[in-house]
């Protein structure tokens, strides 16, 4: 895009419960750790799942999926135009005309459009390829506007936490391009000559950004770009294990392709294509797993004139996926955690103090609902169930939450007063599991908390006969509106007799910190008596 006229990261992680039963007729419920999890669409959420989403604040605002930066091929709820046939594709002439209008009557400047293009490319990459796994990026830039887009993208990728390098063999002295180079040099982004590139790019780079030629290119590539294109073609080769050695991201047009055709049998086959303004006709021949659209600025006058059908950009995103996310092999999804060591000599002697320390870290990190936890209970017949609840208080006496005393979990706790809690904090690679006995809190404590809640939540607690079957949402809504009107004078809303709190008194804590190669840190606290006093024994468990 823009090349002719310009000349330039709860909840998605699903935690399965460990439902294996012991020999005891009434088991104490347990919840498995995060390393038994995999990604699945939020629409598949069940009562046995605990979901939470987090993204690095540096990337969150610009990506189309506000719930989390995804690994390659991950399944997430990023908005997309599901049928690519519903979207407009531009000819070379139309793309050139739109550029001329943008930088003519509509008043856009070359550097404005280039900045938007490069940012769109960087956020599209961050949407799919996590910097923890795809950190080393090589951007190969041509002498024109597509190359300028690549220089801008490299700068943004640096700020997103990647380690970009740039190959820019045909530098131009134009001030715009010179400024982009200076910006990258000020960030200590290395520039690599063609001669110094490795023979096999896959050995040194996880992502290769193809920013050589845009939609105005025609003819055959000249040196050194003909050789660089062949290097990218070689990256497309598979090894004997059928694993790609690295991924290729092409900006607007895969270099060497004709804007209204394709690259032929021997052309570049990128893993990701980031179309700009609108996809060009050649994008119909793109069959890679990730197609994004960037460049969120097309005014209604252009959309109307060219009858453009473009997907809506969600939120504050600079990119949106075109088509369905790729089908993936769930068994191949895995996370290689990178975390500080969690050592026995560094932890608090009291698990309550250690929990408070980690909880404060979660709050400081800005995670959504840091008090969300998976509560697992077991019935007398041994059936285990789980659901998400919200922690509403904790101290040395235990962990408190509130619910309906006629719900399924309440009936299970009545017959088997033991439970397990699991807190999972994805962006910190941490989780805490707590097991213990459960009892109801006092009526006074429940009443005090009930009236501290928003009035809408108080009415909702009365309306919801939790876990019972209802004919439809309208029934709940009608009852809610009726009670809302009844208490519209501001009078006290009475707490239902069947509503109140529970307190779990911990008998075991386990703190989990994700580490590389599945060598996770697991420290268990269990009580023991020494010289007549209760102390907490700390033991390391195999991951």
C-alpha positions in Angstrom: 0.0 0.0 0.0 0.9 3.7 -0.4 4.1 2.8 -2.3 3.4 4.4 -5.7 2.3 7.8 -4.5 4.7 8.0 -1.6 7.7 6.6 -3.2 7.7 5.2 1.0 -0.9 -10.4 24.7 -9.6 -16.4 32.6 -9.9 -15.8 30.5 -8.3 -17.9 27.7 -6.3 -20.4 29.4 -8.5 -23.4 30.4 -7.5 -25.2 33.5 -8.7 -28.8 33.6 -9.6 -30.2 36.9 -7.9 -33.4 38.2 -10.9 -35.6 38.8 -9.0 -38.7 39.7 -10.4 -40.0 42.9 -8.5 -41.4 45.9 -9.6 -44.6 47.7 -11.6 -42.5 50.2 -15.3 -42.6 49.7 -15.6 -38.8 49.9 -12.5 -37.3 48.2 -11.1 -33.9 48.9 -11.3 -31.9 45.7 -8.1 -30.9 43.9 -7.4 -28.7 40.9 -4.6 -29.5 38.5 -1.8 -27.1 37.7 -1.5 -24.8 34.7 0.8 -27.1 32.8 -2.2 -29.4 32.1 -3.9 -26.5 30.2 -4.4 -25.5 26.6 -5.9 -22.6 24.7 -9.6 -22.9 23.6 -12.2 -20.3 22.4 -13.9 -18.5 25.3 -17.3 -19.7 23.8 -16.4 -23.2 25.1 -16.3 -22.0 28.7 -17.9 -24.5 31.0 -18.4 -24.7 34.8 -15.2 -26.7 35.1 -13.1 -23.9 33.7 -11.2 -20.9 35.0 -10.4 -18.3 32.4 -8.4 -15.2 32.6 -6.8 -12.9 30.0 -3.8 -10.5 30.2 -1.8 -8.7 27.7 1.3 -6.5 28.0 0.1 -2.9 28.3 2.7 -1.9 25.6 0.9 -4.0 23.0 -2.7 -4.3 24.2 -4.1 -1.0 22.9 -3.1 -1.6 19.3 -3.9 -5.3 18.8 -7.3 -6.6 17.6 -7.5 -9.2 20.4 -7.7 -7.3 23.7 -7.6 -10.6 25.6 -4.0 -11.7 25.1 -1.1 -11.9 22.7 -1.2 -15.3 21.0 1.4 -17.8 19.9 1.6 -18.9 16.3 -1.6 -20.8 15.4 -3.2 -20.1 18.7 -7.0 -20.0 18.8 -8.4 -16.8 20.2 -11.4 -14.5 19.8 -9.8 -11.8 17.7 -12.6 -10.2 15.6 -12.3 -11.1 11.9 -14.2 -11.0 8.6 -14.9 -14.7 8.5 -15.6 -14.9 4.7 -12.7 -13.3 2.7 -15.2 -13.1 -0.3 -17.1 -10.4 1.6 -14.1 -8.0 1.4 -12.9 -5.7 -1.4 -9.7 -6.4 -3.3 -7.9 -3.6 -5.2 -6.3 -3.6 -8.6 -2.9 -1.9 -9.1 -4.6 1.1 -10.7 -7.1 1.5 -7.9 -4.4 1.2 -5.2 -2.4 4.0 -7.0 -5.4 6.2 -7.4 -6.3 5.9 -3.7 -2.7 6.9 -2.7 -3.0 9.9 -4.9 -6.3 11.0 -3.4 -5.0 10.4 0.2 -1.9 12.6 -0.3 -3.7 15.1 -2.5 -7.2 16.4 -1.6 -7.3 14.5 1.7 -4.1 16.1 3.0 -2.2 13.0 4.3 1.6 13.2 4.2 4.0 10.4 3.2 5.4 10.1 6.7 1.9 9.9 8.3 0.9 7.0 6.1 4.2 5.3 6.6 3.9 5.5 10.4 0.4 4.1 10.3 1.5 1.3 7.9 4.5 0.3 10.1 2.5 0.4 13.3 -0.1 -1.8 11.7 2.5 -4.4 10.6 4.1 -4.5 14.1 0.8 -4.9 15.9 -0.3 -7.7 13.5 3.0 -9.5 14.2 2.4 -9.1 18.0 -1.1 -10.5 17.6 0.3 -13.9 16.5 4.0 -14.2 17.4 4.9 -13.7 21.0 8.2 -12.0 21.6 9.0 -14.7 24.2 9.1 -17.3 21.5 9.7 -15.3 18.3 12.2 -12.7 19.5 14.8 -12.4 16.7 13.4 -10.4 13.8 15.1 -9.5 10.5 13.4 -6.8 8.4 14.6 -6.7 4.8 13.9 -3.3 3.4 13.7 -2.2 -0.2 14.6 1.4 -1.4 11.0 2.5 -1.7 7.9 3.1 0.4 7.5 -0.6 1.3 11.0 -0.5 2.8 10.0 2.6 4.8 7.1 0.7 6.2 9.5 -2.0 7.3 11.8 0.5 9.0 8.9 1.9 11.0 7.7 -1.6 11.9 11.2 -2.5 13.1 11.1 0.5 15.5 7.7 -0.5 16.9 8.8 -4.1 17.3 11.8 -2.9 19.3 9.4 -1.1 21.7 7.1 -4.2 21.8 10.0 -6.3 23.3 11.4 -7.9 20.1 15.0 -7.8 19.0 14.9 -6.5 15.4 17.8 -6.3 12.9 17.6 -4.5 9.6 19.0 -5.3 6.2 18.7 -2.2 4.0 21.0 -2.7 1.1 19.9 0.3 -1.1 19.7 3.2 1.3 18.4 6.5 0.0 19.6 9.9 1.1 16.0 11.3 1.2 15.4 13.0 4.6 12.4 10.8 5.5 14.4 7.6 5.1 17.5 9.0 6.7 15.4 10.0 9.7 13.9 6.5 10.0 17.4 5.0 10.0 18.6 7.5 12.6 15.7 6.5 14.8 16.7 2.8 14.7 20.4 3.6 15.2 19.5 5.6 18.3 17.8 2.4 19.7 20.9 0.4 18.9 19.1 -1.7 16.3 21.8 -3.4 14.2 22.0 -3.0 10.4 23.3 -6.0 8.6 24.8 -5.9 5.1 23.7 -8.5 2.5 27.3 -10.0 2.6 27.0 -10.5 6.4 23.7 -12.3 6.3 23.9 -16.0 7.2 23.4 -18.5 4.4 20.4 -20.0 6.2 18.4 -17.1 7.7 16.4 -19.5 9.9 19.4 -20.2 12.1 19.6 -16.6 13.3 16.1 -15.2 13.0 12.6 -16.3 14.2 10.7 -13.8 12.0 11.7 -12.4 8.7 9.8 -9.3 7.6 9.6 -8.9 3.8 9.5 -5.2 3.1 11.3 -5.1 -0.2 8.7 -4.3 -2.9 5.1 -3.0 -2.8 2.2 -2.9 -5.2 3.9 -0.6 -7.8 6.7 -3.2 -8.4 6.8 -4.8 -11.9 9.4 -6.7 -13.8 12.1 -9.0 -12.4 13.9 -8.2 -9.2 17.5 -6.9 -9.7 20.5 -7.6 -7.4 20.8 -7.9 -4.5 17.0 -8.3 -4.1 16.8 -11.3 -6.4 19.2 -13.2 -4.1 17.3 -12.0 -1.0 14.0 -13.3 -2.4 15.7 -16.6 -3.0 16.9 -16.7 0.6 13.2 -16.3 1.7 12.1 -19.0 -0.7 14.6 -21.3 1.0 13.1 -20.5 4.3 9.8 -21.9 3.0 11.5 -25.3 2.7 10.6 -27.9 5.4 12.9 -30.1 7.2 12.3 -33.8 7.7 10.3 -33.2 10.9 7.9 -31.0 8.8 8.6 -28.0 11.1 9.1 -24.5 9.6 12.4 -23.1 10.4 11.2 -19.5 10.8 8.2 -17.5 9.7 7.9 -14.9 6.9 5.7 -11.8 7.2 5.1 -9.9 4.0 4.0 -6.2 4.0 1.1 -5.6 1.6 2.5 -7.6 -1.3 4.9 -10.6 -1.1 8.0 -9.4 -2.8 8.3 -10.7 -6.4 4.5 -11.2 -6.7 2.6 -9.2 -9.2 -0.1 -7.1 -7.6 -2.8 -8.8 -9.6 -1.2 -12.3 -9.8 1.0 -14.4 -7.5 4.6 -15.4 -7.1 4.4 -18.6 -9.1 5.6 -22.0 -7.9 9.0 -20.6 -6.9 7.8 -17.4 -5.2 7.8 -16.5 -1.6 5.1 -18.2 0.5 4.7 -16.0 3.5 3.2 -17.2 6.8 1.6 -13.8 7.4 0.4 -11.2 4.9 -0.4 -7.7 6.3 -2.5 -5.9 3.7 -2.6 -2.1 3.9 -5.7 0.1 3.2 -7.4 -2.8 1.4 -6.1 -6.2 0.2 -4.7 -6.2 -3.4 -5.9 -8.8 -5.9 -2.9 -11.0 -5.4 -4.0 -11.5 -1.8 -6.7 -13.9 -3.1 -3.8 -16.2 -3.9 -2.4 -16.0 -0.4 -3.0 -19.3 1.4 -0.9 -18.7 4.6 -2.4 -19.1 8.0 -2.5 -15.4 9.0 -4.0 -12.5 6.9 -4.4 -9.2 8.6 -5.6 -5.8 7.4 -3.9 -2.6 8.6 -4.2 1.1 8.0 -7.1 2.4 9.9 -7.8 5.7 8.2 -9.8 5.1 5.0 -12.3 8.0 4.9 -16.0 7.5 3.8 -15.4 9.4 0.6 -12.8 6.8 -0.6 -14.8 3.8 0.7 -17.9 5.1 -1.2 -16.1 5.9 -4.5 -14.4 2.5 -4.7 -17.3 0.6 -3.0 -14.8 -0.8 -0.5 -16.1 -3.5 1.8 -13.7 -3.6 4.8 -14.0 -5.3 8.2 -14.5 -3.0 11.2 -11.5 -2.4 13.4 -12.2 -3.5 17.0 -11.6 -1.0 19.9 -8.4 1.0 19.4 -6.8 -1.7 17.2 -4.6 -0.9 14.2 -5.1 -4.3 12.7 -7.9 -6.8 12.1 -7.8 -10.4 11.0 -9.2 -11.4 7.6 -10.8 -14.8 7.4 -11.0 -17.5 10.0 -8.1 -18.2 12.4 -6.2 -21.3 11.3 -7.0 -24.8 12.5 -4.4 -26.0 14.9 -3.2 -29.2 16.5 -4.1 -28.7 20.1 -1.5 -31.2 21.2 1.2 -28.9 19.7 0.3 -25.9 21.7 2.7 -25.2 24.5 4.3 -22.3 26.5 7.9 -22.0 27.3 7.8 -19.9 30.4 10.5 -17.3 31.2 10.5 -16.4 34.9 12.8 -15.5 37.7 13.8 -18.4 39.9 11.5 -19.1 42.9 13.8 -20.4 45.6 13.2 -21.7 49.1 15.6 -19.3 50.7 13.7 -16.3 49.1 10.1 -17.1 50.2 8.3 -16.0 53.3 8.1 -18.5 56.1 4.4 -18.0 56.4 2.3 -19.0 53.3 -0.3 -16.2 54.1 2.5 -13.7 53.9 3.8 -15.2 50.6 0.3 -15.2 49.2 -0.1 -11.5 50.1 3.2 -10.7 48.5 2.2 -12.4 45.2 -1.3 -10.9 45.3 0.2 -7.5 45.6 2.4 -8.2 42.6 -0.8 -9.2 40.6 -2.6 -6.0 41.6 0.4 -3.9 40.7 0.6 -5.6 37.3 -3.0 -4.4 36.5 -4.4 -7.9 35.9 -8.2 -8.0 35.4 -10.0 -9.6 38.4 -6.9 -10.7 40.3 -9.2 -12.2 42.9 -10.8 -14.6 40.5 -10.3 -18.2 41.6 -11.4 -21.7 40.6 -13.3 -23.4 43.5 -13.5 -27.2 43.4 -15.8 -29.2 45.6 -16.8 -32.8 45.8 -20.2 -34.5 46.6 -20.6 -37.5 48.8 -20.8 -39.8 45.8 -17.3 -38.6 44.8 -18.3 -36.4 41.8 -16.2 -33.3 41.7 -17.3 -30.0 40.2 -15.6 -26.6 39.8 -16.6 -23.1 39.0 -15.1 -19.6 39.1 -15.8 -17.4 42.2 -14.3 -14.2 43.4 -12.3 -14.0 46.6 -13.7 -11.3 48.9 -11.2 -11.4 51.7 -8.3 -13.3 53.2 -6.3 -13.2 56.4 -4.6 -15.7 58.7 -8.1 -17.2 59.4 -8.6 -18.2 55.8 -10.1 -17.2 52.4 -13.6 -15.9 52.1 -16.2 -15.9 49.2 -19.9 -15.4 49.1 -22.6 -17.4 47.3 -26.1 -18.8 47.4 -26.5 -21.5 50.1 -28.8 -23.5 47.9 -26.4 -23.8 45.0 -24.8 -27.0 43.9 -21.5 -26.1 45.5 -23.3 -25.3 48.8 -25.0 -28.7 48.8 -21.6 -30.4 48.1 -19.9 -28.4 50.9 -22.8 -29.4 53.3 -22.0 -33.0 52.8 -18.2 -32.7 52.4 -16.8 -29.5 53.9 -13.5 -29.6 52.0 -12.5 -27.6 49.0 -9.6 -26.5 46.8 -8.9 -23.1 45.4 -6.8 -22.2 42.4 -5.6 -18.7 41.5 -4.0 -18.5 38.1 -2.1 -15.3 37.0 -1.1 -15.8 33.4 1.0 -12.8 32.7 3.2 -13.4 35.7 3.5 -17.2 35.0 2.2 -17.9 38.5 -0.5 -19.8 40.2 -1.4 -20.7 43.8 -3.4 -23.7 44.9 -4.9 -23.9 48.4 -6.7 -26.9 50.0 -8.6 -26.9 53.3 -11.7 -27.3 55.3 -14.7 -25.0 54.8 -17.3 -23.5 57.1 -19.9 -20.7 56.8 -19.0 -17.2 58.0 -21.3 -15.6 60.6 -24.7 -14.0 59.6 -23.3 -10.7 60.8 -20.3 -10.9 58.5 -22.5 -12.0 55.6 -25.0 -9.2 56.2 -22.2 -6.6 56.4 -20.7 -7.6 53.1 -24.1 -7.9 51.4 -24.9 -4.3 52.1 -21.5 -3.1 51.0 -22.3 -4.4 47.5 -23.8 -2.2 44.7 -27.6 -2.2 45.0 -27.8 -3.8 41.6 -25.7 -6.8 42.8 -27.9 -7.0 45.9 -31.0 -7.3 43.8 -29.3 -9.8 41.5 -28.5 -12.1 44.5 -32.2 -12.1 45.3 -33.3 -12.8 41.8 -30.8 -15.6 41.1 -31.8 -19.0 42.4 -28.3 -20.2 41.6 -27.9 -23.4 39.6 -31.7 -23.9 39.1 -33.1 -24.1 35.6 -34.8 -21.0 34.3 -37.0 -20.7 31.1 -35.0 -17.9 29.7 -33.1 -14.7 30.4 -36.3 -12.6 30.2 -37.5 -14.3 33.4 -34.5 -13.0 35.4 -34.7 -9.6 33.8 -38.4 -9.2 34.6 -37.9 -10.2 38.2 -34.9 -7.8 38.4 -36.9 -4.9 37.0 -39.7 -5.6 39.5 -37.4 -5.5 42.5 -35.5 -2.5 41.1 -38.8 -0.6 41.1 -39.8 -1.9 44.5 -36.6 -0.6 46.1 -36.3 2.6 43.9 -36.9 4.7 47.0 -33.5 3.8 48.4 -34.8 1.6 51.2 -32.7 -1.1 52.7 -32.6 -4.3 50.5 -32.8 -7.3 52.9 -30.2 -10.0 52.5 -31.8 -13.3 51.4 -31.6 -16.0 54.2 -30.1 -18.4 51.6 -27.2 -16.2 50.8 -23.9 -15.8 52.7 -20.2 -16.5 52.9 -17.8 -19.4 53.3 -14.3 -19.4 54.7 -11.7 -22.0 53.7 -9.1 -22.7 56.4 -5.9 -23.7 54.5 -4.3 -27.0 55.3 -2.0 -26.8 52.3 -0.6 -24.1 50.0 1.3 -24.7 46.7 3.0 -21.9 44.9 3.8 -22.5 41.2 6.2 -20.5 39.0 6.4 -21.4 35.3 10.0 -22.0 34.0 11.7 -23.1 30.8 11.5 -26.6 29.5 8.8 -27.5 32.0 11.2 -27.3 34.9 8.6 -25.3 36.9 9.1 -24.2 40.5 6.6 -25.8 42.9 6.9 -25.0 46.6 4.4 -26.7 49.0 3.6 -25.4 52.5 2.1 -27.9 54.9 1.6 -27.5 58.7 3.5 -29.5 61.3 4.0 -29.2 65.0 7.4 -28.6 66.5 7.9 -28.2 70.2 4.1 -27.8 70.6 3.9 -25.0 68.1 2.5 -25.0 64.6 4.9 -24.2 61.9 4.8 -24.4 58.1 7.1 -26.9 56.4 8.3 -25.9 52.9 9.1 -28.6 50.4 10.0 -28.5 46.7 7.9 -30.7 44.4 8.9 -32.1 41.1 7.2 -30.2 38.3 
